[in-house]
Amino acid sequence: RHSAPETMPLPPLIPRDVLFGNPEKALPLLSPDGRRLAYLAPVDGVLNVWVATPGGADDRAVTRDTDRGIRQYFWGRDSGHILYLQDKGGDENWRLFSVDLAQGTERELTPYPSVQVQVVDHNKHFPHDVVIAMNRTDARRHDAYRLDLSSGEARLVAENPGNVVQWVTDARLQVRAAVAARDDGGFDLLLRGAETDPWAPALTWSAEDALT
């Protein structure tokens, strides 16, 4: 008679926090002037933005999120502000916040309920401005705005007719191009000479080339 094979012990389970927990540090970004380093790290188990001097030991948390944690952030082009996106309860209505590192104050730049913000571009030559897209007037479309970081004023610079899926700025941070979806699954590249000029199609590609 053959004896039953021995049962091999199962390996220990991998702890859930190893697979899904917060990293110790993540997404390091050097400030535009090269003097400070920002990164994400937990504060009481919640991801926040930290800032430190490269090679120093002065690390400090500069945001105070206590709920979902921060996962999208970037340096202001003046090297004095941290900007980040956050929603509420996972609704994906991202709002833009700014942290003044010198004053230690935080400000919500887009305090609009049920509005989603997308960051389009920011430029070192215009350190106090950011171009964003918001579905503020119609939840189905994102118009382009030039946001003054000092005053918080958001000025409409391009209205979405309903089919624009991407805004493109030039070197002067002007919204001069747009990618518009076509009914046949393709796309049009629209251009204009200035932000006050009408749009004109410059290039068209089919659905077969949409991913490339």
Secondary structure, 3 states (H helix, E strand, C coil): CCCCCCCCCCCCCCCHHHHHCCCCCEEEEECCCCCCEEEEEEECCEEEEEEECCCCCCCEECCCCCCCCCCEEEECCCCCEEEEEECCCCCCCCEEEEEECCCCEEEECCCCCCCCEEEEEEECCEEEEEEEEECCCCCCCCEEEEEECCCCCEEEEECCCCCEEEEEECCCCCEEEEEEECCCCCEEEEECCCCCCCCEEEEEECHHHCCC
